[in-house]
Amino acid sequence: MADGLLFHLESPASDIAVITINDPKKGANILSRPALAELDGLLTSLEKRTDLAGLIIRSTKPGNYIAGADLREFVADIDAPAEQIVEISRRGQQLFARLSKTPFVTIAAIEGICVGGGAELAVWCDRRIMAAGGDTGFGFPEVKIGIYPGWGGTARAPRIIGLSNAIEIITSGENIDAQTAAAMGLVSDVTAGGDALLNAAIRLARAEQQSKEYLEDRCRWFGPINISETELGFLGATASAYIQGQTKGHYPAPLAALEVMIGSAGVDVETACHMEAEGFPQLFGSPVNRALLNVFFLRDLNKKAGAGKGTPRDIRSVSVIGAGVMGQGIAAANIKRGIPVALGDTNADAVGRGVQGILTEASFNKQTKGPDVAKALALSPLINGTMSDAELAAADLVVEAIYENAEAKRELYARLEKKLPAHAVLCSNTSTIPISDLAAGLVRPEQFCGLHFFNPVRKMPLVEVIRGRATSDDTIATAAAYARRIGKSPIIVNDGPGFLVNRVLLPYMNEALLLLEEGASIKSVDRAATAFGMPMGPITLYDTVGLDVALHAGGVMRAAFPDRVVPSTILPAMVEAGRIGKKRGGGFFNYSGKRNDHGSESPEAAAVIDANRRGEKKFAHEELADRLLLPMLLEATRVLEDGVAANVRDVDLALIYGIGFPPFRGGLFFWADTIGAKTIVEKLKAYESLGARFAPTKLLLEHAKSGKKFYDA
């Protein structure tokens, strides 16, 4: 065996060469420049071999084939001139293209995640086979960092799997499994992993040398795609409309990928590669690319975050108290990962409904968009609906998810804590009530913390792990490790009203109501937010969250920060009128209850708003955006000043994960850095008359004076 940094060459038989990929120093195989130079050298020696039937490229790293290019090298080149970016693309294309010109068949034997540059390497091979199983996936996620495949992916994939399939997987950035890959014609075989995969690849190599079919495909895949002008035009138009509907014009990479694939369909693959490379600099280093790279690194940093000073305890069983929507979502996340759950509530009917809801949620099938009966039956032994405090207390970790009432929560803890095992961790899913207040009266407050999930739990990756004044390091480490185990991204924050996300979100939402009072329309306020990139406008968000819930949360924040929280009269008036949101058929909008009903104009809500108006001001779009976003940014700086969040990166990721802050902006503080603190301070002067909520903070003023970026910290 010839060993290198990433690629290891061996010959299990005289007619077969195997390149095994496994970087012993990293958790994933990455195509860095030294690794690519290594592959170049191996191919140079192998290309001279006339005795080989085939070359097989495989990975022995568990769960990972190739995770793509080294993005830190990308960042180092982000300010390079266009000619250099084109050259980087061309070098990768030319290296991988050699896999399609060797004097023997080349086979990618894929086990584990094969994405980005790894997927491009695989499509330049003559054949691909994949291991069956959940760890194996194939995809081109480049659009998720604001670029498209630049090493021949847009040229080669459409010729192998068809233009329509290639457009789908490249513009979506989503992975496909082995069965989908086989159905698309991407892979020749799906088999078991390990030695079975290698043996299948060897058999395939020898069969291809006998049939020479791979040579016919080489000729076919070198030429233009066989598609009529009419079909090409229709496919381009329909795909473009779909992409623009999905991206709302905020993400240019999917559309650019579509354009290069449509534009290069009628030429040979070499010309298509040139077109891909020439278009690459338009995306590489663009504001959206920089922002999405920042988000990628934020996520990567969070994944690698350790337990801090504490030692996590093993969690083998969980109790969830509160069988409502949040409790069901939390319990479902546990049983999906094999953790048994005891579910409790105040009455047996609620528990029974909760158990059914949990099984429906845990067995949800993305394809059918409904529950999978067989999966629900298989998961049912993991959920125990009970009214017994003894059964609920017999757990390593207890999550309280009852309604937002501090007294009710403390009464529950007083009843339950004395029955808990000495090692058990007690957590509250409260969204606003300070953890230290809830800990009053606990015998073991050091084993109590906040564990704030976001709704819907299935879709929202964030969990705020909240440290109270008495919470121990071990408890925080345990809660964070548990959150990761159930597939969530924990961010550790210190205690305080609203914690991190809700504290930053509520000024934005409250400002929306104050704008309505001053004369702005619902449509204009929501449009200002969605034009910025928020997933929905703040008024629509009120209806989604529930106006009663928002009123309670606002009360907590007003009590904590009376100097800058200006209460709107609209919200209590809406609640008093019974307009509490989508869950009751009407809030600021009316709802039919039908699936995908986004609401219609409500005369009833309009009457409430009109009765509480204080003016008829006409707002420019920019002013609406400023009024919504600047209070959010100011509150985020206060969160840092107060020590609630550790750093700007935690804040940015929490808001992306927790409220859907637009990733193409890079995060709230990343966005602020693109504007500059000095410019923001100047913007705030126009709103001085509105009071303390628009006063620049000490942190903002310091950055404005020094010229430093928030991300410099």
GIDASUL-V188046 format. One record per backbone hydrogen bond with DSSP energy under -1.0 kcal/mol. NH is the residue of the N-H (numbers start at 0). CO is the residue of the C=O. E is the energy in kcal/mol with one decimal. If there is no record, write none. Layout:
nh->NH co->CO e->E
nh->NH co->CO e->E
This chain:
nh->1 co->8 e->-2.8
nh->7 co->19 e->-2.2
nh->8 co->1 e->-2.6
nh->9 co->17 e->-2.5
nh->15 co->12 e->-1.5
nh->16 co->53 e->-2.3
nh->17 co->9 e->-3.4
nh->18 co->55 e->-3.1
nh->19 co->7 e->-3.3
nh->20 co->57 e->-2.9
nh->21 co->5 e->-2.3
nh->25 co->22 e->-1.2
nh->30 co->67 e->-2.9
nh->31 co->29 e->-1.6
nh->35 co->31 e->-2.4
nh->36 co->32 e->-2.4
nh->37 co->33 e->-1.9
nh->38 co->34 e->-2.3
nh->39 co->35 e->-2.3
nh->40 co->36 e->-2.0
nh->41 co->37 e->-2.2
nh->42 co->38 e->-2.7
nh->43 co->39 e->-2.1
nh->44 co->40 e->-1.7
nh->45 co->41 e->-2.4
nh->46 co->42 e->-2.8
nh->48 co->45 e->-2.1
nh->52 co->14 e->-3.6
nh->53 co->14 e->-1.5
nh->54 co->104 e->-2.6
nh->55 co->16 e->-2.8
nh->56 co->106 e->-2.9
nh->57 co->18 e->-2.5
nh->59 co->20 e->-1.7
nh->63 co->60 e->-2.1
nh->64 co->112 e->-2.2
nh->65 co->112 e->-1.2
nh->66 co->28 e->-2.9
nh->69 co->30 e->-1.2
nh->73 co->69 e->-1.3
nh->74 co->70 e->-2.3
nh->75 co->71 e->-1.5
nh->76 co->72 e->-1.0
nh->77 co->74 e->-1.4
nh->79 co->76 e->-2.3
nh->84 co->80 e->-1.7
nh->85 co->81 e->-2.5
nh->86 co->82 e->-1.9
nh->87 co->83 e->-2.2
nh->88 co->84 e->-2.1
nh->89 co->85 e->-2.7
nh->90 co->86 e->-2.6
nh->91 co->87 e->-1.7
nh->92 co->88 e->-2.3
nh->93 co->89 e->-2.8
nh->94 co->90 e->-2.1
nh->95 co->91 e->-2.4
nh->96 co->92 e->-2.6
nh->98 co->95 e->-2.0
nh->99 co->96 e->-1.7
nh->100 co->97 e->-1.5
nh->104 co->52 e->-1.5
nh->106 co->54 e->-2.9
nh->107 co->126 e->-2.5
nh->108 co->56 e->-2.4
nh->109 co->128 e->-3.0
nh->112 co->62 e->-1.9
nh->113 co->136 e->-2.9
nh->114 co->65 e->-2.4
nh->115 co->138 e->-1.4
nh->117 co->114 e->-2.1
nh->119 co->115 e->-2.0
nh->120 co->116 e->-2.4
nh->121 co->117 e->-2.0
nh->122 co->118 e->-2.1
nh->123 co->119 e->-1.3
nh->126 co->105 e->-2.1
nh->128 co->107 e->-2.4
nh->129 co->188 e->-2.2
nh->130 co->109 e->-2.5
nh->131 co->190 e->-2.9
nh->135 co->132 e->-1.2
nh->136 co->111 e->-1.1
nh->137 co->175 e->-2.3
nh->138 co->113 e->-1.8
nh->143 co->140 e->-2.2
nh->144 co->141 e->-2.2
nh->145 co->142 e->-1.3
nh->146 co->141 e->-1.8
nh->155 co->151 e->-2.9
nh->156 co->152 e->-1.7
nh->159 co->155 e->-1.1
nh->160 co->156 e->-2.7
nh->165 co->161 e->-2.3
nh->166 co->162 e->-2.6
nh->167 co->163 e->-2.0
nh->168 co->164 e->-2.3
nh->169 co->165 e->-2.5
nh->170 co->166 e->-2.2
nh->171 co->167 e->-1.2
nh->172 co->168 e->-1.2
nh->175 co->137 e->-2.9
nh->180 co->176 e->-2.4
nh->181 co->177 e->-2.3
nh->182 co->178 e->-2.2
nh->183 co->179 e->-1.9
nh->185 co->180 e->-2.4
nh->187 co->127 e->-3.3
nh->190 co->129 e->-2.1
nh->195 co->192 e->-1.2
nh->197 co->193 e->-1.8
nh->198 co->194 e->-3.0
nh->199 co->195 e->-2.1
nh->200 co->196 e->-2.1
nh->201 co->197 e->-2.3
nh->202 co->198 e->-2.4
nh->203 co->199 e->-2.3
nh->204 co->200 e->-2.4
nh->205 co->201 e->-2.1
nh->206 co->202 e->-2.4
nh->207 co->203 e->-2.6
nh->208 co->204 e->-1.7
nh->209 co->205 e->-1.3
nh->210 co->206 e->-2.5
nh->211 co->207 e->-2.9
nh->215 co->211 e->-1.1
nh->216 co->212 e->-2.2
nh->217 co->213 e->-2.0
nh->218 co->214 e->-1.7
nh->219 co->215 e->-2.2
nh->220 co->216 e->-3.2
nh->224 co->264 e->-3.1
nh->226 co->224 e->-1.6
nh->231 co->227 e->-2.7
nh->232 co->228 e->-2.5
nh->233 co->229 e->-2.3
nh->234 co->230 e->-2.8
nh->235 co->231 e->-2.5
nh->236 co->232 e->-2.2
nh->237 co->233 e->-2.6
nh->238 co->234 e->-2.4
nh->239 co->235 e->-2.2
nh->240 co->236 e->-2.1
nh->241 co->237 e->-2.1
nh->242 co->238 e->-2.7
nh->243 co->239 e->-2.5
nh->244 co->240 e->-1.8
nh->245 co->241 e->-1.9
nh->246 co->242 e->-2.9
nh->247 co->243 e->-1.7
nh->249 co->246 e->-2.4
nh->255 co->251 e->-2.2
nh->256 co->252 e->-2.8
nh->257 co->253 e->-2.2
nh->258 co->254 e->-2.5
nh->259 co->255 e->-2.2
nh->260 co->256 e->-2.1
nh->261 co->257 e->-2.9
nh->262 co->258 e->-2.6
nh->263 co->259 e->-1.5
nh->266 co->263 e->-1.2
nh->268 co->221 e->-3.2
nh->271 co->267 e->-2.4
nh->272 co->268 e->-2.2
nh->273 co->269 e->-1.8
nh->274 co->270 e->-2.3
nh->275 co->271 e->-2.4
nh->276 co->272 e->-2.6
nh->277 co->273 e->-2.6
nh->278 co->274 e->-1.7
nh->281 co->278 e->-1.0
nh->282 co->279 e->-1.5
nh->283 co->279 e->-2.4
nh->285 co->282 e->-2.2
nh->289 co->285 e->-2.6
nh->290 co->286 e->-2.2
nh->291 co->287 e->-2.8
nh->292 co->288 e->-2.2
nh->293 co->289 e->-1.9
nh->294 co->290 e->-1.9
nh->295 co->291 e->-2.4
nh->296 co->292 e->-2.4
nh->297 co->293 e->-2.3
nh->298 co->294 e->-2.5
nh->299 co->295 e->-2.5
nh->300 co->296 e->-2.5
nh->301 co->297 e->-2.1
nh->302 co->298 e->-2.4
nh->303 co->299 e->-1.6
nh->309 co->306 e->-1.0
nh->317 co->339 e->-2.2
nh->318 co->396 e->-2.2
nh->319 co->341 e->-2.8
nh->320 co->398 e->-2.6
nh->321 co->343 e->-3.2
nh->327 co->323 e->-2.8
nh->328 co->324 e->-2.2
nh->329 co->325 e->-2.6
nh->330 co->326 e->-2.5
nh->331 co->327 e->-2.6
nh->332 co->328 e->-1.9
nh->333 co->329 e->-1.2
nh->334 co->330 e->-2.3
nh->335 co->331 e->-2.0
nh->336 co->333 e->-1.3
nh->337 co->334 e->-1.6
nh->338 co->333 e->-2.3
nh->340 co->381 e->-3.2
nh->341 co->317 e->-2.0
nh->342 co->383 e->-2.9
nh->343 co->319 e->-2.3
nh->350 co->346 e->-1.8
nh->351 co->347 e->-2.7
nh->352 co->348 e->-2.6
nh->353 co->349 e->-2.2
nh->354 co->350 e->-2.6
nh->355 co->351 e->-1.9
nh->356 co->352 e->-2.4
nh->357 co->353 e->-2.5
nh->358 co->354 e->-2.2
nh->359 co->355 e->-2.2
nh->360 co->356 e->-2.5
nh->361 co->357 e->-3.2
nh->362 co->358 e->-1.5
nh->363 co->360 e->-1.3
nh->364 co->369 e->-2.9
nh->368 co->364 e->-2.1
nh->371 co->362 e->-1.3
nh->375 co->371 e->-2.6
nh->376 co->372 e->-2.3
nh->377 co->373 e->-1.9
nh->378 co->374 e->-2.0
nh->379 co->375 e->-1.4
nh->381 co->378 e->-2.2
nh->382 co->379 e->-1.5
nh->383 co->340 e->-2.7
nh->385 co->342 e->-2.9
nh->391 co->387 e->-2.1
nh->392 co->388 e->-2.3
nh->394 co->392 e->-2.2
nh->395 co->316 e->-1.3
nh->396 co->316 e->-1.2
nh->397 co->424 e->-2.6
nh->398 co->318 e->-3.2
nh->399 co->426 e->-3.1
nh->400 co->320 e->-3.6
nh->404 co->402 e->-2.0
nh->408 co->404 e->-2.1
nh->409 co->405 e->-2.5
nh->410 co->406 e->-2.3
nh->411 co->407 e->-1.8
nh->412 co->408 e->-2.3
nh->413 co->409 e->-2.4
nh->414 co->410 e->-1.7
nh->415 co->411 e->-2.1
nh->416 co->412 e->-3.3
nh->418 co->415 e->-1.9
nh->419 co->416 e->-1.2
nh->423 co->420 e->-1.4
nh->424 co->395 e->-2.2
nh->425 co->446 e->-2.7
nh->426 co->397 e->-3.0
nh->427 co->448 e->-1.8
nh->428 co->399 e->-2.8
nh->437 co->433 e->-1.6
nh->438 co->434 e->-1.8
nh->441 co->438 e->-2.5
nh->446 co->443 e->-2.0
nh->447 co->444 e->-1.5
nh->448 co->425 e->-1.8
nh->449 co->465 e->-2.3
nh->450 co->427 e->-3.4
nh->451 co->463 e->-2.6
nh->459 co->455 e->-2.1
nh->462 co->488 e->-1.7
nh->463 co->451 e->-2.3
nh->464 co->490 e->-2.1
nh->465 co->449 e->-2.0
nh->466 co->492 e->-2.7
nh->471 co->445 e->-2.4
nh->475 co->471 e->-1.9
nh->476 co->472 e->-2.6
nh->477 co->473 e->-2.5
nh->478 co->474 e->-2.6
nh->479 co->475 e->-2.5
nh->480 co->476 e->-2.3
nh->481 co->477 e->-2.4
nh->482 co->478 e->-2.3
nh->483 co->479 e->-2.0
nh->484 co->480 e->-2.1
nh->485 co->481 e->-1.6
nh->486 co->483 e->-2.0
nh->487 co->482 e->-2.7
nh->488 co->460 e->-3.5
nh->490 co->462 e->-2.2
nh->492 co->464 e->-2.7
nh->493 co->643 e->-2.9
nh->494 co->466 e->-1.5
nh->497 co->431 e->-1.7
nh->498 co->495 e->-2.2
nh->502 co->497 e->-1.3
nh->503 co->499 e->-1.9
nh->504 co->500 e->-2.6
nh->505 co->501 e->-2.5
nh->508 co->504 e->-2.0
nh->509 co->505 e->-3.0
nh->510 co->506 e->-2.0
nh->511 co->507 e->-1.2
nh->512 co->508 e->-1.2
nh->513 co->509 e->-1.9
nh->514 co->510 e->-2.2
nh->515 co->511 e->-1.6
nh->516 co->512 e->-2.2
nh->517 co->513 e->-1.5
nh->518 co->515 e->-1.1
nh->519 co->514 e->-2.5
nh->524 co->520 e->-2.1
nh->525 co->521 e->-2.6
nh->526 co->522 e->-2.5
nh->527 co->523 e->-1.9
nh->528 co->524 e->-1.4
nh->529 co->525 e->-2.6
nh->530 co->526 e->-2.6
nh->531 co->527 e->-1.0
nh->533 co->528 e->-2.2
nh->540 co->536 e->-2.2
nh->541 co->537 e->-1.8
nh->542 co->538 e->-1.5
nh->543 co->539 e->-1.7
nh->544 co->540 e->-3.0
nh->545 co->541 e->-2.8
nh->546 co->579 e->-2.2
nh->549 co->545 e->-2.4
nh->550 co->546 e->-2.2
nh->551 co->547 e->-1.9
nh->552 co->548 e->-2.5
nh->553 co->549 e->-2.7
nh->554 co->550 e->-1.8
nh->555 co->551 e->-1.8
nh->556 co->552 e->-2.1
nh->557 co->553 e->-2.6
nh->558 co->554 e->-2.1
nh->559 co->555 e->-1.6
nh->560 co->556 e->-2.7
nh->563 co->560 e->-1.3
nh->564 co->560 e->-1.6
nh->572 co->568 e->-1.4
nh->573 co->569 e->-2.5
nh->574 co->570 e->-2.2
nh->575 co->571 e->-2.5
nh->576 co->572 e->-1.6
nh->577 co->574 e->-1.7
nh->578 co->573 e->-2.6
nh->579 co->577 e->-1.2
nh->580 co->585 e->-2.1
nh->581 co->542 e->-2.2
nh->583 co->580 e->-1.6
nh->584 co->581 e->-1.7
nh->585 co->580 e->-1.8
nh->586 co->588 e->-2.7
nh->589 co->599 e->-2.6
nh->590 co->584 e->-2.5
nh->596 co->593 e->-1.4
nh->599 co->589 e->-2.0
nh->605 co->601 e->-2.3
nh->606 co->602 e->-2.0
nh->607 co->603 e->-1.6
nh->608 co->604 e->-2.6
nh->609 co->605 e->-2.7
nh->610 co->606 e->-1.9
nh->611 co->608 e->-1.2
nh->612 co->609 e->-1.1
nh->613 co->516 e->-3.9
nh->614 co->516 e->-1.1
nh->616 co->517 e->-2.6
nh->623 co->619 e->-2.0
nh->624 co->620 e->-2.3
nh->625 co->621 e->-2.5
nh->626 co->622 e->-2.8
nh->627 co->623 e->-1.7
nh->628 co->624 e->-2.7
nh->629 co->625 e->-2.4
nh->632 co->628 e->-2.3
nh->633 co->629 e->-2.8
nh->634 co->630 e->-2.2
nh->635 co->631 e->-2.0
nh->636 co->632 e->-2.0
nh->637 co->633 e->-1.7
nh->638 co->634 e->-2.1
nh->639 co->635 e->-1.5
nh->640 co->636 e->-2.5
nh->641 co->637 e->-2.7
nh->642 co->639 e->-1.1
nh->643 co->638 e->-1.9
nh->644 co->638 e->-1.1
nh->650 co->646 e->-1.6
nh->651 co->647 e->-2.7
nh->652 co->648 e->-2.4
nh->653 co->649 e->-2.4
nh->654 co->650 e->-2.1
nh->655 co->651 e->-2.0
nh->656 co->652 e->-2.8
nh->657 co->653 e->-2.8
nh->658 co->654 e->-1.8
nh->660 co->654 e->-2.2
nh->664 co->661 e->-2.1
nh->665 co->662 e->-1.9
nh->670 co->666 e->-2.8
nh->671 co->667 e->-2.1
nh->672 co->668 e->-2.2
nh->673 co->669 e->-1.3
nh->674 co->670 e->-1.1
nh->675 co->671 e->-3.2
nh->679 co->675 e->-2.0
nh->680 co->676 e->-2.4
nh->681 co->677 e->-1.8
nh->682 co->678 e->-2.3
nh->683 co->679 e->-2.1
nh->685 co->682 e->-1.3
nh->686 co->683 e->-1.8
nh->687 co->684 e->-1.1
nh->689 co->686 e->-1.8
nh->690 co->687 e->-1.7
nh->693 co->690 e->-1.8
nh->694 co->691 e->-1.8
nh->700 co->696 e->-2.6
nh->701 co->697 e->-2.3
nh->702 co->698 e->-1.9
nh->703 co->699 e->-2.3
nh->704 co->700 e->-2.3
nh->705 co->701 e->-2.4
nh->706 co->702 e->-2.1
nh->711 co->708 e->-1.4
nh->712 co->709 e->-1.3
